[in-house]
Every structure is written in C-alpha cells, then in structure tokens.
Amino acid sequence: MKTFKGYIKEASGFPTGPVGENPNNLAGEVTNTLGSDVFNPDNLKRINAIIGAIANMEYILPEHAIARLRGSLDKINLTFPKVPTMEGSSGSFELPLTLFGGRYGKTGTEAPDEITNDDGISHMVEGGLSLKLRYEMMPNNNSCKIFAKIESLCTRR
C-alpha cells in the first residue's frame, strides 16, 4: 500500500515533470521568453494570440472585455489610455501602448539640456506599438463582440 507521502511525491508537478527538469516540458521555455519582451516578433505573435482569445468572446458590456484586456496586458507591463465611448452598432479605434509606464529622464544619449519622455517602446520598435480594437454590437441579444490586436505603427503604413 502506498503512503500518502509517496502518493504526493508521485503526483506532484506537471504530467511531463516539473518545469526545467524535463526537456519535454515546454512550459518553462515558453514562459521564460514571453514576459514583456514585445520587441521579439515571436512573442508579439503569442501576445496577440492571448489577447485575441480574450477579446473573441461575446460580452454583455464592452467595458468587461476592455477590463479583461487591460488586466492581461498589465501583467506584462503594457498599458493603454482610457478607451473612448463605444457608440453605435460597430466601430474601431487605436490606442497607443506604453511599456512600464514609459521612459522619463536621462538615458545618456540626449543632449545635456534635454530629457527623454517616450512610451518605452518606440526606441526599440520604430514608431511604437498600438492596440487596435474593433467592436460590434450583436443585434440578436445586445451583447458586444470585441476584436483586438497589437500592431507596430510603422508596419501599417
């Protein structure tokens, strides 16, 4: 008969073993590279998949979808300003993103009398990043569907 301690030891961790101990467990590899590294196109693709999954649901109030998006992006230190009022049956807008609240102060690259004040992204990604939101009000039950994607400002031009 197994002891309780033996059962716990056997059942602990992921099915493929704890993260970092088993090379077949890719969770550690994915989460170690994700973080707030939005400068890496592969990570930006993953982040877009996550926010796309959050946004691609029907919400009774569009503010609920925005709150979930804001919370998820806050976890990787990306923020966006207040969302304009969603009026009408559909619409879209773009919101600039900032990383860690932006940069303010001396970086050592500017003139002695200048101060850097930017979004924390545009020095690594030309033009910065924006959150593109599109919404549609569903006529059958008055719910709202949101579509979201992070895009580089320079790639759309």
C-alpha positions in Angstrom: 0.0 0.0 0.0 1.3 3.5 -0.9 1.9 6.0 1.8 0.3 9.4 1.5 3.8 11.0 1.2 4.6 8.7 -1.7 1.4 9.4 -3.4 2.0 13.2 -3.2 5.6 12.8 -4.4 4.3 10.8 -7.4 1.5 13.2 -8.3 3.4 16.5 -7.9 4.4 18.6 -10.9 3.3 18.5 -14.4 2.5 15.3 -16.2 5.8 15.5 -18.0 7.7 16.6 -14.9 8.4 19.9 -13.2 9.3 22.8 -15.4 13.0 22.9 -16.1 13.7 19.3 -15.1 12.2 17.6 -18.1 13.2 18.8 -21.6 9.9 17.6 -23.0 8.0 20.1 -20.8 7.9 23.3 -22.9 6.0 25.4 -20.4 9.3 26.8 -19.0 10.6 27.6 -22.4 7.5 29.5 -23.4 7.0 31.5 -20.2 10.7 32.4 -19.9 10.7 34.1 -23.3 7.3 35.7 -23.1 7.3 38.3 -20.4 7.2 41.9 -21.6 9.6 41.3 -24.5 7.3 42.8 -27.1 10.3 43.6 -29.3 10.6 40.0 -30.3 8.1 39.3 -33.2 7.5 35.7 -32.0 6.5 37.0 -28.5 4.3 39.6 -30.1 2.6 36.9 -32.1 2.0 34.9 -28.8 0.7 38.0 -27.0 -1.7 38.7 -29.9 -3.0 35.1 -29.7 -3.7 35.6 -26.0 -5.5 38.9 -26.3 -7.3 37.6 -29.4 -8.7 34.7 -27.3 -9.8 37.1 -24.5 -11.4 39.5 -26.9 -13.0 37.0 -29.2 -15.9 36.3 -26.8 -19.3 37.9 -26.5 -19.6 40.3 -23.6 -22.8 41.8 -22.2 -20.9 45.1 -21.7 -17.9 46.1 -23.8 -16.3 47.5 -20.7 -15.9 44.0 -19.4 -13.9 43.0 -22.4 -11.7 46.1 -22.1 -11.1 45.4 -18.4 -10.0 41.8 -19.1 -7.7 43.0 -21.9 -6.3 45.7 -19.6 -5.7 43.2 -16.8 -3.9 40.8 -19.1 -1.7 43.4 -20.6 -0.9 44.9 -17.2 0.6 41.5 -16.2 3.3 42.0 -18.8 3.6 45.8 -18.0 1.8 47.1 -21.2 -0.7 49.8 -20.6 -3.1 51.8 -22.7 -5.1 55.0 -22.1 -8.8 55.3 -21.4 -11.0 53.8 -24.1 -13.3 56.2 -25.9 -17.1 55.6 -25.6 -18.3 52.9 -27.8 -21.3 54.3 -29.6 -23.3 52.8 -32.5 -23.5 49.2 -33.7 -19.8 49.0 -34.6 -16.6 50.9 -34.7 -12.9 50.7 -34.2 -10.1 52.8 -32.7 -6.4 52.5 -31.9 -4.8 53.1 -28.5 -1.0 53.7 -28.1 0.7 51.3 -25.8 3.4 52.1 -23.2 5.8 49.7 -21.5 6.4 50.1 -17.8 4.6 53.5 -18.0 7.1 54.9 -20.5 10.5 56.4 -20.0 11.2 59.8 -18.5 14.6 61.2 -17.6 18.2 60.9 -18.7 19.3 57.9 -20.8 22.8 59.2 -21.6 22.1 59.6 -25.4 20.5 63.0 -25.4 22.0 66.5 -25.1 22.7 67.7 -21.5 19.7 70.1 -21.6 17.2 67.5 -23.0 15.1 64.9 -21.2 13.8 61.6 -22.7 10.0 61.3 -22.4 8.5 58.5 -24.5 6.4 55.3 -24.4 9.2 52.9 -23.5 8.7 51.0 -26.8 9.4 53.4 -29.7 13.2 53.3 -29.1 13.1 49.6 -29.8 10.2 49.3 -32.2 10.1 52.1 -34.8 7.0 54.2 -34.2 5.9 52.2 -31.1 3.0 49.8 -30.7 -0.7 50.3 -30.6 -3.7 48.3 -29.5 -6.2 48.1 -32.4 -9.7 47.5 -31.1 -12.8 46.8 -33.2 -16.2 46.2 -31.7 -19.6 45.0 -33.0 -22.9 45.0 -31.1 -24.8 41.8 -31.8 -28.4 42.6 -32.9 -29.9 39.3 -31.6 -29.1 39.7 -27.9 -27.5 43.2 -27.5 -24.2 41.7 -26.5 -20.8 43.0 -27.7 -18.0 41.3 -29.6 -14.5 42.8 -29.4 -11.6 42.1 -31.7 -8.1 43.2 -30.5 -4.6 43.1 -31.9 -1.3 44.7 -31.1 0.4 46.2 -34.2 3.6 48.1 -34.8 2.8 51.7 -36.0 5.4 51.6 -38.8 4.3 48.3 -40.4 0.8 49.6 -41.2 2.0 52.5 -43.3 
